[in-house]
Structure formats: C-alpha cells, structure tokens
C-alpha cells in the first residue's frame, strides 16, 4: 500500500470517527441537559428486531420523527442507548455533545500553540542573535512552569459560574500559550537550515526583503512540521482538557465534556454498578487512534 493511500485511509477514518460528534444535534435523541428524573442510572436500552422494524422495549424506533433528530421514539417511551446518569440524562446524547467540546478545546489549544510556535520559530531561526536567545530561553522558562497550578490560579480569579464558551476558551488558551515551545524549536531548526539554501541566498542577493523571503521561500518549508505537530498536539490537548474538566477546572455542568462526564465514575459503587458511565473514556480511544494513524501516515508520506 502506498504512503499516499495510507494517508487517505487514515484521514477518512478520522473523518468517520468525528462525524457523529459533528452531527450531534441530529444524531442525539435528546438535548444534552434534558433530565428524566424517573430514570436515574437507567441501564442501556435493549433493542430488538421484529417485523422488519427495530424496537426499544415495546416502542418502535422512528427515523426522522419530526423533531429535527435522526431517530427517536414517541413519548412517553424513552430510548437510552447508553443508559442514563444520576439525573436521568441520556448518556449517548451527552457523549456526542461532550465530544464536540473536548475536540474543539483540543483544536483551539493546538491552533494557538502552532501560531505562536510558528511566529517564534521563524523569528528565532531567521534573525538569530538576541531574538533567538530571548525566545529560546523564554521557551525553556515556559516549559518549566507548573501549568496545572497556573490553571488553578487562573480559574480561581474567575467567578464560580462562567459561560460555557469561556470555560472552554480559558483552559484552551492557557494550554495553547504554554505549548508553543516544542513546535517553535522544530520550526526554528527548519528555518536555520532553509535560510542557507542556495535559492534563498540567491533571492537575498537580488535584493529580496525579509518579508518576501519568509513568505515566499521559508514559510512553505515549515508546512510538514506544522501538519505533523497538529496531528500530535490536537489529541494531546484534547486529553489535557478532559483531565482539567475531570478535576473541575474546565467545562462545568450542565454542559458536557468527556472529562466532566467521567466524574460520575469516580465513586466506586457507581463504577461497579453503572459501567456505562465509562463510555466517554472509551469514546476517546478511537479518536486518539485516528489521530495517531494520521500522524504515522503523514510521516511516512513525508519520508518517501
């Protein structure tokens, strides 16, 4: 199998894994905050096929029932594909919506890290001298900072209840700001090597300015590093958001993320009696695997 075909397959697998998350408002049978107090910790629904139709208990499952959802059942019947939590909220619906939050936080944090790393790496590698020393020594200082305590301090300065979008942006911004050092170092190495190439030296000899050299010749050289780092950092920062939300520093209830959904499984009795509460942790596995395969396929394609 060629490297290009492996890359296409890896990208297709990632798209397939992320598609249910993207289509959460359509695929989720209930809003993420809707409570069914009469069904706390309800087990996953038992589906059965009869007369060429799919049923949950005695209620037929309808496609496009008219409420903007892909499937559902007529009230008072309910459909909990992955059971419910302590408040009777559908775990499957919250799983889809929570995936959007966790993946979005990873995307935002990785994008910020890459933008900062790109600017710092190009400046350090191209100009050298004191910009290089300041940026690289500053990067070492950032790497030495205890990011967890910084997040704790940042969250303590904010009100107890903040809008969901701010709760997503805060950890993503801090993680992104603290994560620029590694891509910056890699990009700096590319720029150090690239600015000594013959065509760059020739362009400089013909009077090309700094902006032209960076935009026309040096910036395209960093594309492979940026793409590789993106496939690495997005799942890494997604896990970071899950950890922060699990600790209560990220998105708070009732907005779901895979991290705060796992807090219900911290209690031993809940974990033993209601194993479906571990679904968010299991859902993260194929997403992380898809990014890992995409990273490997991209690396193989660049090596050939």
Buried (B, 14 or more C-beta within 10 A) or exposed (E): EEBEEBBEBBBEBBEEBBEBBBEBBEBBBBBBBBBBEEBBBBBBBEEEEEEEEEBBEEBEBBEEBEEEBBBBBEEEBBBBBBBBBBBBBBBBBBBBBBBBBBBBBBBBBBBBBBBBBBBBBBBBBBBBEEBBEEBBEBBEEBEEEEBEEBBEEBBEEEEEEBEBEEBBBBBBBBBBBBBBBBBBBBBBBBBBEBBEEEEBEEBBEEEBEEEEBBEEBBBEBBEBBBBBBBBBBBBBBBBBBBBBBBBEBBBBEBBBBBBBBBBBBEEEEBEEEBEBBBBBBEBBEBBBBBBBBBBBBBBBBBEE
